[in-house]
Amino acid sequence: AANCLGCHGGFHRKAGLDLRTRASVLKGSAAGPVVVPGPPDKSKLWQMVSSDTMPKGLNKLSADDKQVLRAWIA
């Protein structure tokens, strides 16, 4: 929440992506799904986070936070 909802929650939903609820995550963005439940490597969200493309700026997710996200997707 601290690293993602500033751009993908509330009034700010860049690319039409709302990360506030499971349902909105599964709905995806304007470009389509960002999470494919199951293998994390098939999820665009995981690809962007694991490569440090997202979140933008200096506040990247820690290795522990990344593993929590990976487990949640799986």
C-alpha positions as CSV (number, residue, x, y, z in Angstrom):
1,A,0.0,0.0,0.0
2,A,2.7,2.5,0.9
3,N,4.6,2.0,-2.3
4,C,1.8,1.4,-4.8
5,L,-1.5,3.1,-3.9
6,G,-0.1,6.6,-4.4
7,C,-0.3,6.0,-8.2
8,H,-2.8,3.0,-8.3
9,G,-5.5,3.7,-5.8
10,G,-8.0,6.3,-4.6
11,F,-8.2,9.2,-7.1
12,H,-4.9,8.3,-8.7
13,R,-5.2,5.2,-11.0
14,K,-2.4,5.4,-13.5
15,A,-3.1,3.2,-16.6
16,G,-6.5,2.6,-15.0
17,L,-5.0,0.2,-12.5
18,D,-6.6,0.1,-9.0
19,L,-4.6,-2.0,-6.5
20,R,-6.9,-1.3,-3.5
21,T,-8.9,-4.6,-3.7
22,R,-8.4,-8.2,-4.9
23,A,-11.2,-7.7,-7.3
24,S,-9.7,-4.6,-8.8
25,V,-6.3,-6.2,-9.1
26,L,-7.8,-9.1,-10.9
27,K,-9.7,-6.7,-13.2
28,G,-6.4,-5.2,-14.3
29,S,-5.5,-2.0,-16.1
30,A,-6.6,-0.3,-19.3
31,A,-4.1,-2.6,-21.0
32,G,-5.6,-5.8,-19.6
33,P,-4.9,-8.2,-16.7
34,V,-1.8,-7.5,-14.5
35,V,-2.1,-10.6,-12.3
36,V,-2.6,-14.2,-13.4
37,P,-3.3,-16.2,-10.3
38,G,-0.8,-19.1,-10.2
39,P,2.7,-18.8,-11.7
40,P,4.0,-15.3,-10.7
41,D,6.2,-15.0,-13.7
42,K,3.1,-14.8,-16.0
43,S,1.8,-11.8,-14.1
44,K,2.8,-8.3,-15.4
45,L,2.6,-6.9,-11.9
46,W,5.3,-9.4,-10.7
47,Q,7.4,-8.7,-13.8
48,M,7.3,-5.0,-13.1
49,V,8.1,-5.3,-9.4
50,S,10.7,-8.0,-9.7
51,S,12.7,-6.0,-12.3
52,D,12.4,-2.8,-10.1
53,T,10.5,-1.1,-13.0
54,M,7.7,-0.4,-10.4
55,P,7.2,1.3,-8.2
56,K,8.8,4.3,-9.9
57,G,11.2,6.5,-7.9
58,L,13.6,5.6,-5.1
59,N,11.2,3.6,-2.9
60,K,11.6,0.1,-4.4
61,L,10.1,-2.9,-2.6
62,S,12.4,-4.8,-0.3
63,A,13.3,-8.4,-1.0
64,D,10.9,-9.4,1.8
65,D,8.1,-7.4,0.3
66,K,8.7,-8.8,-3.1
67,Q,8.5,-12.4,-1.7
68,V,5.2,-11.6,0.0
69,L,3.8,-10.3,-3.3
70,R,5.1,-13.3,-5.2
71,A,3.5,-15.7,-2.7
72,W,0.2,-13.8,-2.9
73,I,0.1,-14.1,-6.7
74,A,1.0,-17.8,-6.4
